Amino acid sequence: MVPHPIRWVRNDLKQYFKRKIKLVETPWNTKIPYFHKTIADYMNLTIGSGFEIVCIEEPEVSKEGKKEKDKYLRYVSSPSRLAVLARK
């Protein structure tokens, strides 16, 4: 599971295909480097490494998560995670 690529560019979708290192701020007020990749990059690297993609998921906020409205609204504005199940 990785951060969903849309998550980091949701405020400016023109940045989606710009594969570069970005400094992103964490909830703990620190900045970390993140190398942006597209969904196709992840899928093609997985296939190119000899894996078969079994399932792709973009998990949604659970019902329990909806109880905290301000956090819920933050996480439903765009997918937050990308999960890929692959096997060799």
Secondary structure, DSSP 8 states (H G I E B T S, - for coil): -EE-HHHHHTT-GGGTT---EEEEE-TTS-EEEEE---HHHHHHHHHHTT-EEEEEE-----TGGGGSHHHHHHHSSS--EEEEEEE-
